[in-house]
């Protein structure tokens, strides 16, 4: 085999490897983008006023955030979001109830 044939073969192999690497990187980037779209969907639903919809959002959120496509930094961000949401849900909301149903009645 001549030197030109070896060079052509080497360039061809490197080109195929380069294309395969690019396709792999693109596929991973697309999958990560899809994962973030799912997480965004979940977070939107967790803010719903409807209890069933919010519960569904949290259930799916727990599943989606376990994805291997999420980096450690992104996982920390998601953990902070869920912790803040949990604290907000744990706080008692004032209803603005003005009637004194629960107040002890004074003797007349």
DSSP file (Angstrom, degrees, kcal/mol; ACC not computed):
  #  RESIDUE AA STRUCTURE BP1 BP2  ACC     N-H-->O    O-->H-N    N-H-->O    O-->H-N    TCO  KAPPA ALPHA  PHI   PSI    X-CA   Y-CA   Z-CA
    1    1 A X              0   0    0      0, 0.0     2,-0.0     0, 0.0     5,-0.0   0.000 360.0 360.0 360.0 135.2    0.0    0.0    0.0
    2    2 A X     >  -     0   0    0      1,-0.1     4,-1.9     4,-0.0     5,-0.1  -0.288 360.0-110.9 -78.8 165.9    1.4    3.4   -1.0
    3    3 A X  H  > S+     0   0    0      1,-0.2     4,-2.3     2,-0.2     5,-0.2   0.857 118.6  55.7 -63.8 -35.7    1.9    6.3    1.5
    4    4 A X  H  > S+     0   0    0      1,-0.2     4,-2.4     2,-0.2    -1,-0.2   0.890 105.8  51.2 -65.5 -37.9   -0.9    8.2   -0.2
    5    5 A X  H  > S+     0   0    0      2,-0.2     4,-2.7     1,-0.2    -1,-0.2   0.903 110.1  49.8 -65.1 -41.4   -3.3    5.3    0.4
    6    6 A X  H  X S+     0   0    0     -4,-1.9     4,-2.8     2,-0.2    -2,-0.2   0.904 111.3  48.8 -63.9 -41.2   -2.4    5.2    4.1
    7    7 A X  H  X S+     0   0    0     -4,-2.3     4,-2.8     2,-0.2     5,-0.2   0.928 112.5  48.1 -63.5 -44.5   -2.9    9.0    4.4
    8    8 A X  H  X S+     0   0    0     -4,-2.4     4,-2.4     2,-0.2    -2,-0.2   0.918 113.3  47.7 -62.2 -44.1   -6.3    8.7    2.7
    9    9 A X  H  X S+     0   0    0     -4,-2.7     4,-2.6     2,-0.2    -2,-0.2   0.920 112.9  48.3 -62.7 -44.8   -7.3    5.8    5.0
   10   10 A X  H  X S+     0   0    0     -4,-2.8     4,-2.6     2,-0.2    -2,-0.2   0.923 112.8  47.5 -63.0 -45.5   -6.1    7.6    8.1
   11   11 A X  H  X S+     0   0    0     -4,-2.8     4,-2.3     1,-0.2    -1,-0.2   0.906 112.4  50.7 -62.9 -41.3   -8.0   10.8    7.2
   12   12 A X  H  X S+     0   0    0     -4,-2.4     4,-2.3    -5,-0.2    -2,-0.2   0.924 111.3  47.0 -62.0 -45.7  -11.1    8.8    6.4
   13   13 A X  H  X S+     0   0    0     -4,-2.6     4,-2.6     1,-0.2    -2,-0.2   0.920 112.8  49.4 -63.2 -44.2  -11.0    6.9    9.7
   14   14 A X  H  X S+     0   0    0     -4,-2.6     4,-2.5     1,-0.2    -1,-0.2   0.884 110.3  51.4 -63.1 -37.3  -10.4   10.2   11.6
   15   15 A X  H  X S+     0   0    0     -4,-2.3     4,-2.5     2,-0.2    -2,-0.2   0.918 110.6  47.8 -65.1 -43.4  -13.3   11.8    9.7
   16   16 A X  H  X S+     0   0    0     -4,-2.3     4,-2.6     2,-0.2    -2,-0.2   0.918 113.1  48.2 -63.6 -43.5  -15.7    8.9   10.6
   17   17 A X  H  X S+     0   0    0     -4,-2.6     4,-2.5     2,-0.2    -2,-0.2   0.912 111.8  50.4 -63.0 -42.1  -14.6    9.1   14.3
   18   18 A X  H  X S+     0   0    0     -4,-2.5     4,-2.3     2,-0.2    -2,-0.2   0.911 111.8  46.8 -62.3 -43.6  -15.1   12.8   14.3
   19   19 A X  H  X S+     0   0    0     -4,-2.5     4,-2.6     2,-0.2     5,-0.2   0.915 112.3  50.5 -65.2 -43.0  -18.6   12.5   12.8
   20   20 A X  H  X S+     0   0    0     -4,-2.6     4,-2.3     1,-0.2    -2,-0.2   0.912 111.3  48.5 -62.0 -42.4  -19.5    9.8   15.3
   21   21 A X  H  X S+     0   0    0     -4,-2.5     4,-2.6     2,-0.2    -1,-0.2   0.908 111.8  49.5 -63.7 -42.0  -18.3   11.9   18.2
   22   22 A X  H  X S+     0   0    0     -4,-2.3     4,-2.5     2,-0.2    -2,-0.2   0.913 111.2  48.7 -64.0 -43.7  -20.2   14.9   17.0
   23   23 A X  H  X S+     0   0    0     -4,-2.6     4,-2.4     2,-0.2    -1,-0.2   0.902 111.9  49.9 -62.9 -40.8  -23.4   12.8   16.6
   24   24 A X  H  X S+     0   0    0     -4,-2.3     4,-2.4    -5,-0.2    -2,-0.2   0.934 111.8  47.4 -64.0 -46.2  -23.0   11.4   20.1
   25   25 A X  H  X S+     0   0    0     -4,-2.6     4,-2.5     1,-0.2    -2,-0.2   0.905 112.7  49.7 -61.5 -41.9  -22.5   14.9   21.6
   26   26 A X  H  X S+     0   0    0     -4,-2.5     4,-2.5     2,-0.2    -1,-0.2   0.902 109.7  51.1 -64.6 -40.9  -25.5   16.2   19.8
   27   27 A X  H  X S+     0   0    0     -4,-2.4     4,-2.4     2,-0.2    -2,-0.2   0.918 111.3  47.5 -62.9 -44.3  -27.6   13.3   20.9
   28   28 A X  H  X S+     0   0    0     -4,-2.4     4,-2.5     2,-0.2    -2,-0.2   0.916 111.8  50.4 -63.3 -42.9  -26.6   13.9   24.6
   29   29 A X  H  X S+     0   0    0     -4,-2.5     4,-2.2     1,-0.2    -2,-0.2   0.902 111.1  48.9 -63.0 -40.6  -27.3   17.6   24.2
   30   30 A X  H  X S+     0   0    0     -4,-2.5     4,-2.3     2,-0.2    -1,-0.2   0.904 111.2  49.5 -65.0 -41.2  -30.7   16.9   22.8
   31   31 A X  H  X S+     0   0    0     -4,-2.4     4,-2.3     2,-0.2    -2,-0.2   0.898 110.8  49.9 -65.4 -39.7  -31.5   14.4   25.6
   32   32 A X  H  X S+     0   0    0     -4,-2.5     4,-2.2     2,-0.2    -1,-0.2   0.896 109.9  51.3 -64.7 -39.1  -30.4   17.0   28.2
   33   33 A X  H  X S+     0   0    0     -4,-2.2     4,-2.0     1,-0.2    -2,-0.2   0.914 109.9  49.2 -63.1 -42.8  -32.6   19.6   26.6
   34   34 A X  H  X S+     0   0    0     -4,-2.3     4,-2.1     2,-0.2    -2,-0.2   0.896 108.8  53.4 -62.3 -40.6  -35.6   17.2   26.7
   35   35 A X  H  X S+     0   0    0     -4,-2.3     4,-2.4     1,-0.2    -2,-0.2   0.911 109.1  48.6 -61.5 -42.3  -34.9   16.4   30.4
   36   36 A X  H  X S+     0   0    0     -4,-2.2     4,-2.6     2,-0.2    -1,-0.2   0.847 108.0  54.3 -68.7 -33.1  -34.9   20.2   31.2
   37   37 A X  H  X S+     0   0    0     -4,-2.0     4,-2.2     2,-0.2    -1,-0.2   0.906 110.0  47.6 -64.7 -39.7  -38.2   20.6   29.3
   38   38 A X  H  X S+     0   0    0     -4,-2.1     4,-2.5     2,-0.2    -2,-0.2   0.912 111.7  49.7 -65.5 -42.0  -39.7   17.8   31.4
   39   39 A X  H  X S+     0   0    0     -4,-2.4     4,-2.8     2,-0.2    -2,-0.2   0.910 110.5  50.3 -63.8 -41.7  -38.3   19.4   34.6
   40   40 A X  H  X S+     0   0    0     -4,-2.6     4,-2.4     2,-0.2    -1,-0.2   0.910 109.8  50.9 -61.7 -42.2  -39.8   22.8   33.6
   41   41 A X  H  X S+     0   0    0     -4,-2.2     4,-2.0     2,-0.2    -2,-0.2   0.929 111.2  48.6 -59.3 -45.7  -43.1   21.1   32.9
   42   42 A X  H  X S+     0   0    0     -4,-2.5     4,-2.2     1,-0.2    -2,-0.2   0.931 111.0  49.0 -61.4 -46.6  -43.0   19.5   36.4
   43   43 A X  H  X S+     0   0    0     -4,-2.8     4,-0.9     1,-0.2    -1,-0.2   0.886 109.1  53.3 -63.5 -38.0  -42.1   22.8   38.1
   44   44 A X  H  < S+     0   0    0     -4,-2.4     3,-0.5     1,-0.2    -1,-0.2   0.903 111.7  46.1 -61.0 -40.4  -45.0   24.6   36.3
   45   45 A X  H >< S+     0   0    0     -4,-2.0     3,-1.6     1,-0.2    12,-0.2   0.818 102.8  62.4 -74.5 -30.0  -47.4   21.9   37.5
   46   46 A X  H 3< S+     0   0    0     -4,-2.2    -1,-0.2     1,-0.3    -2,-0.2   0.764 100.6  56.0 -66.2 -21.8  -46.1   22.0   41.1
   47   47 A X  T 3< S+     0   0    0     -4,-0.9    -1,-0.3    -3,-0.5    -2,-0.2   0.397  83.3 122.3 -88.2   3.0  -47.2   25.6   41.3
   48   48 A X    <   -     0   0    0     -3,-1.6     6,-0.1     1,-0.1    -3,-0.1  -0.281  65.1-137.3 -67.3 149.8  -50.8   24.8   40.3
   49   49 A X  S    S+     0   0    0      4,-0.0     2,-0.5     5,-0.0    -1,-0.1   0.679  85.4  89.1 -76.6 -18.9  -53.7   25.7   42.6
   50   50 A X  S  > S-     0   0    0      1,-0.2     4,-2.4    -5,-0.1     5,-0.2  -0.706  73.0-148.1 -83.2 124.4  -55.2   22.3   41.9
   51   51 A X  H  > S+     0   0    0     -2,-0.5     4,-2.5     1,-0.2     5,-0.2   0.880  95.7  51.9 -61.0 -40.9  -53.9   19.8   44.4
   52   52 A X  H  > S+     0   0    0      1,-0.2     4,-2.2     2,-0.2    -1,-0.2   0.906 111.6  46.7 -63.9 -41.5  -54.0   16.8   42.0
   53   53 A X  H  > S+     0   0    0      2,-0.2     4,-2.3     1,-0.2    -2,-0.2   0.900 113.0  48.9 -68.0 -41.0  -52.1   18.7   39.4
   54   54 A X  H  X S+     0   0    0     -4,-2.4     4,-2.3     2,-0.2    -2,-0.2   0.903 111.0  50.6 -65.0 -40.3  -49.5   19.9   41.9
   55   55 A X  H  X S+     0   0    0     -4,-2.5     4,-2.5     2,-0.2    -2,-0.2   0.910 109.9  49.9 -64.3 -41.8  -49.1   16.3   43.2
   56   56 A X  H  X S+     0   0    0     -4,-2.2     4,-2.6     2,-0.2     5,-0.3   0.919 108.9  53.2 -60.7 -43.5  -48.6   15.0   39.7
   57   57 A X  H  X S+     0   0    0     -4,-2.3     4,-2.3   -12,-0.2    -2,-0.2   0.918 111.1  45.3 -58.0 -45.0  -46.0   17.6   39.1
   58   58 A X  H  X S+     0   0    0     -4,-2.3     4,-2.2     2,-0.2    -1,-0.2   0.884 111.7  52.4 -68.3 -37.8  -44.0   16.6   42.2
   59   59 A X  H  X S+     0   0    0     -4,-2.5     4,-1.2     2,-0.2    -2,-0.2   0.936 114.6  41.1 -62.8 -45.8  -44.3   12.9   41.4
   60   60 A X  H  X S+     0   0    0     -4,-2.6     4,-2.9     1,-0.2     5,-0.2   0.880 111.3  58.0 -69.5 -37.5  -42.9   13.4   37.9
   61   61 A X  H  X S+     0   0    0     -4,-2.3     4,-2.4    -5,-0.3    -2,-0.2   0.909 103.3  53.1 -57.2 -44.4  -40.3   15.8   39.2
   62   62 A X  H  < S+     0   0    0     -4,-2.2     4,-0.3     1,-0.2    -1,-0.2   0.868 114.0  42.8 -61.4 -36.4  -39.0   13.2   41.6
   63   63 A X  H >< S+     0   0    0     -4,-1.2     3,-1.0    -5,-0.2    -2,-0.2   0.920 114.5  48.0 -75.0 -45.2  -38.6   10.8   38.7
   64   64 A X  H >< S+     0   0    0     -4,-2.9     3,-1.6     1,-0.3    -2,-0.2   0.850 104.0  59.6 -68.6 -35.4  -37.1   13.2   36.2
   65   65 A X  T 3< S+     0   0    0     -4,-2.4    -1,-0.3     1,-0.3    -2,-0.2   0.617  93.7  67.0 -72.9  -9.3  -34.5   14.7   38.5
   66   66 A X  T <  S+     0   0    0     -3,-1.0    -1,-0.3    -4,-0.3    -2,-0.2   0.367  75.0 127.7 -85.8   5.5  -33.0   11.2   38.9
   67   67 A X    X   -     0   0    0     -3,-1.6     3,-1.4     1,-0.1    -3,-0.0  -0.342  64.6-136.2 -64.8 138.9  -31.9   11.3   35.3
   68   68 A X  T 3  S+     0   0    0      1,-0.2    -1,-0.1    -2,-0.0    -3,-0.0   0.608 101.1  71.7 -69.5  -9.6  -28.2   10.6   34.6
   69   69 A X  T 3  S+     0   0    0    -38,-0.1     2,-0.4     2,-0.1    -1,-0.2   0.643  78.5  90.5 -79.2 -14.1  -28.3   13.5   32.2
   70   70 A X  S <  S-     0   0    0     -3,-1.4     2,-0.0    -5,-0.1   -38,-0.0  -0.705  75.5-136.2 -85.9 128.8  -28.5   16.0   35.0
   71   71 A X     >  -     0   0    0     -2,-0.4     4,-2.4     1,-0.1     5,-0.2  -0.288  24.7-105.0 -78.2 168.8  -25.1   17.2   36.3
   72   72 A X  H  > S+     0   0    0      1,-0.2     4,-2.0     2,-0.2     5,-0.1   0.886 121.5  50.4 -62.2 -40.0  -24.2   17.5   40.0
   73   73 A X  H  > S+     0   0    0      2,-0.2     4,-2.0     1,-0.2    -1,-0.2   0.926 111.3  47.7 -64.8 -44.5  -24.5   21.3   39.8
   74   74 A X  H  > S+     0   0    0      1,-0.2     4,-2.5     2,-0.2    -2,-0.2   0.883 109.4  54.3 -63.6 -37.6  -27.9   21.1   38.2
   75   75 A X  H  X S+     0   0    0     -4,-2.4     4,-2.3     1,-0.2    -1,-0.2   0.889 107.1  51.3 -63.5 -38.7  -29.0   18.5   40.8
   76   76 A X  H  X S+     0   0    0     -4,-2.0     4,-2.2     2,-0.2    -1,-0.2   0.897 109.7  49.8 -63.7 -40.4  -28.0   21.0   43.5
   77   77 A X  H  X S+     0   0    0     -4,-2.0     4,-2.2     2,-0.2    -2,-0.2   0.930 111.9  47.7 -63.4 -44.9  -30.1   23.7   41.9
   78   78 A X  H  X S+     0   0    0     -4,-2.5     4,-2.4     1,-0.2    -2,-0.2   0.873 110.2  52.4 -64.8 -36.7  -33.1   21.4   41.6
   79   79 A X  H  X S+     0   0    0     -4,-2.3     4,-2.5     2,-0.2    -1,-0.2   0.903 108.8  50.3 -64.6 -40.9  -32.6   20.4   45.3
   80   80 A X  H  X S+     0   0    0     -4,-2.2     4,-2.4     2,-0.2    -2,-0.2   0.902 110.3  50.3 -63.9 -40.9  -32.6   24.0   46.3
   81   81 A X  H  X S+     0   0    0     -4,-2.2     4,-2.3     1,-0.2    -2,-0.2   0.934 112.8  45.5 -62.6 -46.0  -35.8   24.7   44.3
   82   82 A X  H  X S+     0   0    0     -4,-2.4     4,-2.4     2,-0.2    -2,-0.2   0.880 112.4  51.2 -68.0 -36.6  -37.6   21.7   45.9
   83   83 A X  H  X S+     0   0    0     -4,-2.5     4,-2.3     2,-0.2    -1,-0.2   0.922 111.4  47.3 -65.1 -42.8  -36.4   22.7   49.4
   84   84 A X  H  X S+     0   0    0     -4,-2.4     4,-2.3     2,-0.2    -2,-0.2   0.910 112.9  49.3 -64.4 -41.5  -37.6   26.2   49.0
   85   85 A X  H  X S+     0   0    0     -4,-2.3     4,-2.4     1,-0.2    -1,-0.2   0.902 109.6  51.7 -64.5 -40.1  -41.0   25.0   47.7
   86   86 A X  H  X S+     0   0    0     -4,-2.4     4,-1.7     2,-0.2    -2,-0.2   0.904 110.2  48.7 -63.8 -40.6  -41.3   22.6   50.6
   87   87 A X  H  X S+     0   0    0     -4,-2.3     4,-1.1     1,-0.2    -1,-0.2   0.900 111.2  50.6 -64.8 -39.6  -40.6   25.4   53.1
   88   88 A X  H  < S+     0   0    0     -4,-2.3     3,-0.3     1,-0.2    -2,-0.2   0.892 111.4  47.8 -65.9 -38.6  -43.2   27.6   51.3
   89   89 A X  H  < S+     0   0    0     -4,-2.4    -1,-0.2     1,-0.2    -2,-0.2   0.814 107.5  57.0 -70.4 -29.4  -45.8   24.8   51.4
   90   90 A X  H  < S+     0   0    0     -4,-1.7    -1,-0.2    -5,-0.2    -2,-0.2   0.742  87.3  94.0 -75.2 -22.6  -45.1   24.1   55.1
   91   91 A X  S  < S-     0   0    0     -4,-1.1     2,-0.4    -3,-0.3    -3,-0.0  -0.462  85.3-113.4 -72.4 141.9  -45.9   27.7   56.1
   92   92 A X        -     0   0    0     -2,-0.1     2,-0.4     1,-0.0    -1,-0.1  -0.613  29.6-137.9 -76.4 127.7  -49.4   28.4   57.2
   93   93 A X        -     0   0    0     -2,-0.4     2,-0.4    -4,-0.1    -1,-0.0  -0.691  13.0-124.8 -87.4 137.9  -51.2   30.6   54.8
   94   94 A X        -     0   0    0     -2,-0.4    -1,-0.0     1,-0.1     0, 0.0  -0.680  17.8-163.6 -79.8 132.7  -53.4   33.3   56.1
   95   95 A X        -     0   0    0     -2,-0.4    -1,-0.1     2,-0.1     3,-0.1   0.630  31.9-124.0 -93.3 -14.5  -56.9   33.0   54.7
   96   96 A X        +     0   0    0      1,-0.2     2,-0.4     2,-0.0    -2,-0.1   0.727  46.9 170.7  77.3  20.4  -58.1   36.5   55.6
   97   97 A X        -     0   0    0      1,-0.2    -1,-0.2     2,-0.0    -2,-0.1  -0.516  12.3-179.7 -68.1 121.4  -61.0   34.9   57.5
   98   98 A X        +     0   0    0     -2,-0.4     2,-0.2    -3,-0.1    -1,-0.2   0.620  49.8  93.0-103.7 -14.2  -62.7   37.8   59.4
   99   99 A X  S    S-     0   0    0      1,-0.1     2,-0.7     3,-0.0     3,-0.3  -0.568  74.2-132.7 -80.0 150.4  -65.4   36.0   61.2
  100  100 A X    >   +     0   0    0     -2,-0.2     3,-0.5     1,-0.2    -1,-0.1  -0.358  53.5 139.7-100.5  52.0  -64.5   34.9   64.7
  101  101 A X  T 3  S+     0   0    0     -2,-0.7    -1,-0.2     1,-0.2     4,-0.1   0.881  76.4  42.8 -62.1 -39.2  -65.8   31.3   64.6
  102  102 A X  T 3  S+     0   0    0     -3,-0.3    -1,-0.2     2,-0.1     2,-0.2   0.538  89.8 105.3 -89.7  -6.8  -62.8   29.9   66.5
  103  103 A X  S <  S-     0   0    0     -3,-0.5     2,-0.1     1,-0.1     3,-0.0  -0.518  82.2-106.3 -74.0 139.5  -62.7   32.7   69.1
  104  104 A X        -     0   0    0     -2,-0.2     2,-0.3     1,-0.1    -1,-0.1  -0.401  38.0-115.3 -64.8 140.8  -64.0   31.7   72.5
  105  105 A X        -     0   0    0     -4,-0.1     2,-0.3    -2,-0.1    -1,-0.1  -0.561  23.1-129.0 -80.0 138.0  -67.3   33.3   73.2
  106  106 A X        -     0   0    0     -2,-0.3     2,-0.1     1,-0.1    -1,-0.1  -0.637  29.1-105.6 -84.6 142.3  -67.5   35.8   76.0
  107  107 A X              0   0    0     -2,-0.3    -1,-0.1     1,-0.1     0, 0.0  -0.402 360.0 360.0 -66.1 144.9  -70.2   35.2   78.6
  108  108 A X              0   0    0     -2,-0.1    -1,-0.1    -3,-0.0    -2,-0.0   0.439 360.0 360.0 -92.5 360.0  -73.1   37.6   78.2
